[in-house]
Amino acid sequence: MRGLTEANLKMLAGPRSYERGLGYLDAVSGVEVGDGWVTASVHGTERYEVELTLDGTGGLSGECDCPYGMEGNFCKHLVALGLTVLAQRESLPRQRKAARDRAQDLDGWLSALSKDSLLALVREQIAEDRQLRRRLELRAASARGDLAAVRARIRDLLDISPFTQYGYVEYADARAYADQAGQAVSAIGALTGSGRADDAITLAREAMKLLADAVESVDDSDGWLGQVGADLADAHLEACRAARPDPEELARWLVGHALGDVDDGLTDIDPLDYEDVLGEEGMAVLRKSAVEAWRGNRRGWAEKYLMERLAKAGGDVDAVIAVHAADLSPNGHTHLVIAHELDTARRPDEALRWAERGIQETRGTCDLAVIDTALVDYLCDRYAQADRMPDAVALRRDHFGARRTLLAYQQLRAAARAADCWPAEREGALALLRADAEQQQHSRYGGPILIDALLDDKDTDAAWHAATETGAHDQQWLTLADQARAARPADALGVYRRLAEALTKQTGNAIYEQLTSLLLSIRDCHRRLGTQDEFTTYLTALRADQKRKRNLMRLLDQHGL
């Protein structure tokens, strides 16, 4: 019980889930206390089964079958059960002792039964519990060495037809199907445990194919089958470790599986996990098979990933680079990946050459507008570290010329200032933006990027002049008015009044908040101009016109308007 405290519940769940758990205290029912565990049902969107482990090896822990809990999180339902148990802490030791006594009594009673009585009891349970019957049937077939019977039972367990409607397992039935499929995995594991690991390998591979076919027709939104697939992969690995199959055959099978022979997305097997089973001979075949597959399809995602994994595991940086170099992306991203690999291998000069090659080859196939900006950033950082600031400025200038955005302008400015040449660079950059503005090439929200750049430079007068000549987006005008209000209150007032007039024709709380903000700015302009009476007249007329908008009136009152 020492681990079950409010502080630990909050630590495990986090503040948000803990607070939400407080609202579920009345939803906890059917609390059952065992020796070291507590179970209950918690009624939320659905009824969820919850279990707290009070003193396990890792301390306080819990499981819940809600979607959030199934992801491994300590959810609000667990918090609610934990707080419910804490409210009964005085009686908990007595309840745990009672649970131990019941377990001992049951064990003593079973031990005293005769063989015939035990058989009668098991037969009674088999008749009532279909799942138990299936598990025992599998064990019986396995004990007899009847591989055909075990295979047939596993096929039955992975068959979706008993759960389907119109050929598809709906969300509500997915967990029940996954529970049944999990029994097939358990049966395969039992074969390994009983000394029949060779059969377990065979059936595990067959089960992977059956599961791959089944998953296409199951709504596995909560990932139940994903766990079954992971367990099946583990069962296969354990069987291989026990049986020690032919390493060459295993290596070829692993490569085939990794390249999609069983395309289920569930039994994600990492061939490197089998290194202890394959040995040097098998690993050599694995690498050779992977290389052959990659050479046959250098652009295949699975082939590249497998080759990269094997090359990295072997510390072969040149092989990793060869894999990437065989399929270079036209925007320079792959060149950057290679540069990072070389940096990690402490080969910076080669990394720099690959990054520069990425820029050159992108220029050769398209313009820098489509280049991976991370490659530009990487190369400029390297130039700065090497005190090659003119090169950094030239690259930033070319990139800005191809992609005239505010960010590219800011990056060019930073590089040029570091190289002490910003005035000249700024003149050229603004000339490009003025030409764009005259041709109505605007930013993503509609206004000229020229205005954004001038505002970012804090050159308010130039920005105002440009906006007057080329036009600007309303958001740009608002920023201009905010920046110019102290020096040009009359100009700012005209902008605020125009924007406010447009908002008076709209409704909604977000609109009312914007309008209120504008009115506060309008009032400030009138105070600077010494025309408070005009503002009073304006505001009175506006309130009269908008009086039916009660939320707006309430907001204006709150701000003294």
ZIVEN-V127854 format. One record per backbone hydrogen bond with DSSP energy under -1.0 kcal/mol. CO is the residue of the C=O (numbers start at 1). NH is the residue of the N-H. E is the energy in kcal/mol with one decimal. If there is no record, write none. Layout:
<<CO	NH	E> <CO	NH	E>>
//
This chain:
<<1	4	-1.2> <3	5	-1.2> <5	9	-2.3> <6	10	-2.4> <7	11	-2.2> <8	12	-2.7> <9	13	-2.4> <10	14	-2.5> <14	18	-2.4> <15	19	-2.4> <16	20	-2.1> <17	21	-2.1> <18	22	-1.2> <21	24	-1.9> <24	27	-1.4> <27	43	-2.0> <29	41	-3.0> <32	39	-2.6> <34	36	-1.4> <36	54	-2.2> <37	34	-3.3> <38	52	-2.9> <39	32	-2.9> <40	50	-2.7> <41	29	-2.9> <42	48	-2.6> <46	44	-3.2> <48	42	-2.5> <49	65	-1.3> <50	40	-1.9> <51	63	-2.5> <52	38	-2.1> <53	61	-1.9> <56	59	-1.7> <61	53	-2.6> <63	51	-2.6> <66	70	-2.5> <68	73	-1.3> <69	72	-2.0> <73	75	-1.0> <75	79	-1.7> <76	80	-2.4> <77	81	-2.0> <78	82	-2.8> <79	83	-2.7> <80	84	-1.9> <81	85	-2.6> <82	86	-2.2> <83	87	-1.8> <85	88	-1.3> <86	89	-1.6> <88	91	-1.2> <91	95	-2.1> <92	96	-2.7> <93	97	-2.2> <94	98	-2.1> <95	99	-2.0> <96	100	-2.3> <97	101	-2.5> <98	102	-2.4> <99	103	-2.2> <100	104	-2.5> <101	105	-2.7> <102	106	-2.5> <103	107	-2.5> <104	108	-2.6> <105	109	-2.4> <106	110	-2.7> <107	111	-2.3> <108	112	-1.3> <110	113	-1.0> <114	118	-2.7> <115	119	-2.6> <116	120	-2.4> <117	121	-2.3> <118	122	-2.7> <119	123	-2.7> <120	124	-2.1> <121	125	-2.1> <122	126	-2.7> <123	127	-2.1> <124	128	-1.1> <125	129	-2.6> <129	133	-2.1> <130	134	-2.3> <131	135	-2.2> <132	136	-2.4> <133	137	-2.4> <134	138	-2.1> <135	139	-2.1> <136	140	-2.5> <137	141	-2.5> <138	142	-2.5> <139	143	-2.6> <140	144	-1.8> <141	146	-2.4> <142	145	-1.1> <145	147	-1.5> <146	150	-2.1> <147	151	-2.9> <148	152	-2.2> <149	153	-2.3> <150	154	-2.5> <151	155	-2.3> <152	156	-2.0> <153	157	-2.3> <154	158	-1.8> <160	163	-2.3> <168	165	-2.5> <169	219	-2.3> <170	173	-1.4> <171	174	-1.0> <173	177	-2.0> <174	178	-2.5> <175	179	-2.7> <176	180	-1.8> <177	181	-2.8> <178	182	-2.3> <181	185	-1.4> <182	186	-2.2> <183	187	-2.1> <184	188	-1.8> <185	189	-2.3> <186	190	-2.2> <187	191	-1.6> <188	192	-1.5> <189	193	-2.0> <190	194	-1.5> <191	196	-2.8> <192	195	-1.6> <196	200	-1.7> <197	201	-2.3> <198	202	-1.9> <199	203	-2.7> <200	204	-2.4> <201	205	-2.1> <202	206	-1.9> <203	207	-2.7> <204	208	-1.9> <205	209	-1.5> <206	210	-2.1> <207	211	-2.9> <208	212	-2.1> <209	213	-1.9> <210	214	-2.2> <211	215	-2.5> <214	217	-2.3> <215	218	-1.4> <217	169	-3.3> <218	220	-1.4> <220	223	-1.7> <223	227	-1.5> <224	228	-1.7> <225	229	-2.8> <226	230	-2.0> <227	231	-2.5> <228	232	-2.3> <229	233	-2.2> <230	234	-2.1> <231	235	-2.4> <232	236	-2.2> <233	237	-2.1> <234	238	-2.6> <235	239	-2.1> <236	240	-2.3> <237	241	-2.3> <238	242	-1.7> <239	243	-2.9> <240	244	-2.5> <246	250	-2.4> <247	251	-2.4> <248	252	-2.2> <249	253	-2.3> <250	254	-2.7> <251	255	-2.1> <252	256	-2.4> <253	257	-2.8> <254	258	-2.5> <255	259	-1.8> <256	261	-2.5> <257	260	-1.5> <262	264	-1.5> <266	268	-1.9> <267	269	-1.4> <270	273	-2.1> <271	274	-1.7> <272	275	-1.4> <274	278	-2.9> <275	279	-2.3> <278	282	-1.8> <279	283	-2.4> <280	284	-2.0> <281	285	-1.7> <282	286	-2.6> <283	287	-2.6> <284	288	-2.4> <285	289	-2.9> <286	290	-2.3> <287	291	-2.6> <288	292	-2.3> <289	293	-2.3> <290	294	-2.4> <291	295	-2.8> <292	296	-1.5> <297	300	-1.6> <300	304	-2.6> <301	305	-2.6> <302	306	-2.4> <303	307	-2.2> <304	308	-2.6> <305	309	-2.5> <306	310	-2.4> <307	311	-2.6> <308	312	-2.7> <309	313	-2.3> <310	314	-1.7> <311	316	-2.8> <312	315	-1.3> <315	317	-1.2> <316	320	-1.8> <317	321	-2.6> <318	322	-2.2> <319	323	-2.0> <320	324	-1.9> <321	325	-3.2> <322	326	-1.2> <324	327	-1.6> <329	332	-1.5> <331	372	-2.9> <332	336	-1.6> <333	337	-2.0> <334	338	-2.4> <335	339	-2.3> <336	340	-2.4> <337	341	-2.1> <338	342	-2.3> <339	343	-2.3> <340	344	-2.4> <341	345	-1.6> <342	347	-2.9> <343	346	-1.8> <347	351	-1.8> <348	352	-2.5> <349	353	-1.9> <350	354	-2.4> <351	355	-2.1> <352	356	-2.5> <353	357	-2.3> <354	358	-2.0> <355	359	-1.6> <356	360	-2.4> <357	361	-2.9> <358	362	-1.7> <359	363	-2.2> <360	364	-1.6> <361	365	-1.3> <362	366	-2.8> <367	370	-1.5> <372	375	-1.6> <372	376	-1.2> <373	377	-2.6> <374	378	-2.4> <375	379	-2.5> <376	380	-2.5> <377	381	-2.3> <378	382	-2.3> <379	383	-2.5> <380	384	-2.3> <381	385	-2.3> <382	386	-1.7> <383	388	-3.7> <384	387	-1.4> <388	392	-1.7> <389	393	-2.8> <390	394	-2.5> <391	395	-2.2> <392	396	-2.6> <393	397	-2.8> <394	398	-2.4> <395	399	-2.7> <396	400	-2.5> <397	401	-2.4> <398	402	-1.5> <399	403	-2.6> <403	405	-1.8> <405	409	-2.0> <406	410	-2.7> <407	411	-2.4> <408	412	-2.2> <409	413	-2.5> <410	414	-2.3> <411	415	-2.2> <412	416	-2.7> <413	417	-2.6> <414	418	-1.8> <415	419	-1.4> <416	421	-2.9> <417	420	-1.1> <421	425	-1.8> <422	426	-3.6> <423	427	-1.8> <424	428	-1.6> <425	429	-2.5> <426	430	-2.9> <427	431	-1.6> <428	432	-1.6> <429	433	-1.9> <430	434	-2.6> <431	435	-2.0> <432	436	-2.0> <433	437	-2.4> <434	438	-2.4> <435	439	-1.3> <436	441	-3.2> <437	440	-1.4> <443	446	-2.1> <447	443	-4.7> <448	452	-1.1> <449	453	-2.7> <450	454	-2.4> <451	455	-2.6> <452	456	-2.5> <453	457	-1.6> <454	459	-2.5> <455	458	-1.5> <458	460	-1.3> <459	463	-2.3> <460	464	-2.8> <461	465	-2.4> <462	466	-2.6> <463	467	-2.6> <464	468	-2.1> <465	469	-1.8> <466	470	-3.2> <467	471	-1.8> <473	477	-2.5> <474	478	-2.4> <475	479	-2.1> <476	480	-2.8> <477	481	-2.7> <478	482	-2.4> <479	483	-2.3> <480	484	-2.4> <481	485	-1.3> <484	488	-3.7> <488	492	-2.5> <489	493	-2.4> <490	494	-1.7> <491	495	-1.5> <492	496	-2.5> <493	497	-2.6> <494	498	-1.8> <495	499	-2.4> <496	500	-2.5> <497	501	-2.2> <498	502	-1.5> <499	503	-1.4> <500	504	-1.6> <503	506	-2.0> <508	512	-2.3> <509	513	-2.1> <510	514	-1.9> <511	515	-2.7> <512	516	-2.3> <513	517	-2.1> <514	518	-2.2> <515	519	-2.4> <516	520	-2.1> <517	521	-1.8> <518	522	-2.7> <519	523	-2.5> <520	524	-1.8> <521	525	-2.2> <522	526	-2.2> <523	527	-2.1> <524	528	-2.2> <525	529	-2.0> <526	531	-2.8> <531	535	-1.4> <532	536	-2.3> <533	537	-2.3> <534	538	-2.5> <535	539	-3.3> <536	540	-2.4> <537	541	-2.0> <538	542	-2.3> <539	543	-2.8> <540	544	-2.0> <541	545	-2.0> <542	546	-2.0> <546	549	-2.3> <548	550	-1.5> <549	553	-2.3> <550	554	-2.5> <551	555	-2.0> <552	556	-2.6> <553	557	-2.2> <554	558	-2.0> <555	559	-1.2> <556	561	-3.1> <557	560	-1.6>>
//
